[in-house]
Amino acid sequence: MSTTTALPVLYSFRRCPYAMRARLALAVSGQVCELREVVLRAKPQGLLQASPKATVPVLVLPDGTVLEQSLDIMRWALARNDPAGWLRPSQGDEPAMLALIAECDGPFKQALDRCKYPNRYPEADGAQARVQAVDWLQGLEARLAGQPFLFGQHAALADMAIAPFVRQFAGIDADWWAAQPWPKLQGWLAQWQAGALFEGVMPKLDAWVDGTEGVRFPFEETGRIS
């Protein structure tokens, strides 16, 4: 599908949780862009030129501005259009959501990596990492005990920024995950994964090649998760 040079360009990788959260916000906001799916083991020159750090997601705006952090991309898209109220939770506020997301991106992500990739961290105590992850996830279970989403009655920024990482952790050992006493958290994750918005940002794409056009994104109309 053809694109125009006036569109923002998103460098993404389908399974990366950071890229996933960026695509979710772009999709729900209806912000059209040119999506370039990259292969991380063979990064294209277009990505390297746009962002020397060469990690995804990267959003290049038509004026040349480069957004290299997933949360910056989410907040940029939602500042332009936030039809589902992701920046307006029914409980709490944006700073409170950002604080919880920081816990996810910091201590929880560190523990997640050590559980998922033990060979990368031979010096790490895998059992201790799981304990650390479990402690944090139990906090999410408690938060969800009296409400369907992390900050109240509708999905918001925190849900969409955190869910890709909980999904990654749950996928380490599906049987273990299913056996945990976390019915609220498990239901929250399952509802998100079954939703039209998640499905709409996860189609498999061929890797983008330098000098070619990407694909128009969002792929199709996606609605809010209520």
C-alpha positions in Angstrom: 0.0 0.0 0.0 1.5 3.3 -1.0 2.4 6.0 1.5 3.3 9.7 1.3 6.4 11.5 2.4 4.1 13.7 4.6 3.5 10.8 7.0 5.5 10.1 10.2 7.7 7.0 9.8 7.6 4.3 12.5 10.4 1.8 12.8 9.0 -1.1 14.7 9.5 -4.8 15.5 6.3 -6.8 15.9 7.2 -8.7 19.1 9.0 -5.9 21.0 6.9 -4.8 23.9 8.2 -1.2 23.6 7.2 -1.1 19.9 3.9 -2.8 20.7 2.9 0.0 23.2 3.8 2.6 20.6 1.7 0.9 17.9 -1.2 0.7 20.3 -1.2 4.4 21.0 -0.8 5.3 17.3 -3.7 3.0 16.4 -6.1 4.1 19.0 -5.4 7.8 18.2 -5.9 7.2 14.5 -2.5 8.7 13.7 -1.6 7.4 10.3 2.1 6.7 9.7 4.4 4.6 7.5 5.4 1.5 9.4 8.7 -0.1 8.7 9.1 -3.5 10.2 12.8 -4.2 11.0 14.8 -7.3 11.7 16.9 -6.5 14.8 19.7 -8.8 13.8 20.1 -7.0 10.4 19.1 -3.4 11.1 18.5 -1.3 8.0 20.4 1.9 7.3 17.3 3.9 7.5 16.9 3.0 11.2 20.6 3.6 12.0 20.5 7.0 10.3 17.3 8.1 12.1 18.5 6.8 15.5 22.1 5.7 16.2 21.0 3.9 19.3 19.2 1.5 16.8 16.5 0.2 19.1 12.8 0.2 18.4 10.4 2.0 18.3 11.6 5.1 16.6 9.2 7.6 15.1 10.5 10.2 12.6 8.1 13.1 12.2 7.7 14.9 8.9 9.6 17.9 10.2 12.6 15.7 11.0 11.9 15.4 14.8 12.9 11.9 16.0 11.1 10.3 19.0 13.2 7.4 20.3 11.3 6.4 23.4 8.1 4.4 23.4 6.4 6.5 26.0 7.2 9.7 24.1 5.6 8.2 21.0 2.5 7.2 23.0 2.1 10.6 24.6 2.7 12.4 21.3 0.0 10.4 19.6 -2.5 10.8 22.5 -1.8 14.5 22.7 -3.0 14.8 19.2 -6.1 12.6 19.7 -7.2 10.6 22.7 -10.7 9.2 21.9 -10.5 6.4 24.5 -9.3 8.7 27.3 -6.0 7.0 27.9 -4.6 10.2 29.4 -7.7 10.7 31.5 -8.1 7.7 33.8 -11.2 7.5 36.0 -9.0 7.2 39.0 -5.6 8.9 39.5 -3.9 11.0 37.0 -1.2 10.9 34.3 1.7 11.4 36.8 0.5 8.5 38.9 0.3 6.3 35.7 3.8 7.3 34.7 5.1 6.3 38.2 3.6 2.9 37.8 5.0 2.5 34.3 8.4 3.5 35.6 8.2 0.6 38.0 7.4 -1.7 35.1 10.2 -0.3 32.9 12.7 -0.4 35.8 12.6 -3.2 38.4 10.0 -5.4 36.8 11.7 -5.3 33.4 15.0 -6.1 35.0 13.5 -9.1 36.7 11.7 -10.1 33.5 14.8 -10.2 31.5 16.6 -12.3 34.0 13.8 -14.8 34.0 13.3 -14.9 30.3 17.0 -14.8 29.2 19.0 -16.5 31.9 21.9 -17.2 29.5 22.3 -13.5 29.1 22.7 -12.9 32.8 24.7 -15.9 34.1 25.6 -14.0 37.2 22.0 -13.3 38.1 20.0 -15.3 40.6 17.0 -16.5 38.6 15.0 -17.5 41.6 15.4 -14.1 43.2 14.5 -12.4 39.9 11.2 -14.4 39.8 10.5 -13.4 43.4 11.0 -9.8 42.5 8.7 -10.1 39.4 6.0 -12.0 41.4 6.0 -9.3 44.1 5.3 -6.6 41.6 2.7 -8.6 39.8 0.9 -9.3 43.1 0.7 -5.5 43.4 -1.1 -5.4 40.1 -3.5 -8.1 41.2 -4.3 -6.1 44.3 -4.8 -3.0 42.3 -7.3 -4.8 40.0 -9.2 -6.3 42.9 -11.8 -3.6 43.0 -11.7 -2.3 39.4 -11.4 -3.7 35.9 -8.3 -1.6 34.9 -5.2 -0.3 36.6 -6.6 3.2 37.1 -10.3 2.7 37.3 -13.2 1.8 35.0 -11.6 2.1 31.6 -8.3 1.2 30.0 -5.7 4.0 30.1 -2.1 4.7 29.4 -0.8 2.5 32.2 -2.7 -0.5 31.1 -1.5 -0.2 27.5 2.1 0.5 28.4 2.3 -2.3 31.0 0.3 -5.1 29.3 3.0 -5.9 26.7 5.5 -6.7 29.4 3.1 -8.7 31.5 2.3 -10.7 28.3 6.0 -11.3 27.8 6.4 -12.6 31.4 3.3 -14.8 31.1 4.7 -16.4 28.0 7.9 -17.6 29.7 5.9 -20.5 31.2 2.2 -20.5 30.3 1.4 -23.4 32.7 3.1 -21.7 35.6 1.3 -18.4 34.8 -2.1 -20.1 34.7 -1.5 -21.8 38.0 -0.9 -18.5 39.9 -3.6 -17.1 42.2 -4.1 -14.0 40.2 -7.5 -14.2 38.6 -7.9 -10.5 38.2 -4.5 -10.0 36.5 -4.9 -13.1 34.3 -8.4 -11.9 33.2 -7.0 -8.4 32.6 -4.3 -9.7 30.4 -6.6 -12.2 28.5 -9.1 -9.5 27.8 -6.4 -7.2 26.4 -5.0 -9.9 24.2 -8.5 -10.9 22.9 -9.4 -7.3 22.0 -9.6 -5.8 18.5 -7.0 -3.2 19.3 -4.3 -5.7 20.1 -5.2 -7.9 17.2 -5.1 -4.8 14.9 -1.5 -4.0 15.8 -0.1 -7.5 15.6 -0.3 -8.7 11.9 3.0 -10.2 10.6 4.8 -8.1 8.1 7.7 -8.7 5.8 10.9 -6.9 6.8 11.3 -3.4 5.4 14.1 -3.0 2.9 16.0 0.3 2.6 14.8 2.3 -0.4 11.3 0.9 -0.4 8.1 2.1 1.1 6.7 0.7 4.3 3.0 0.0 4.9 0.3 2.3 5.9 -0.6 2.0 9.6 -3.0 1.6 11.3 -3.8 -1.3 9.1 -7.6 -1.0 9.7 -9.9 0.8 12.0 -9.4 -0.1 15.6 -11.6 0.9 18.4 -11.2 1.4 22.1 -11.0 -1.4 24.6 -13.9 -0.7 27.0 
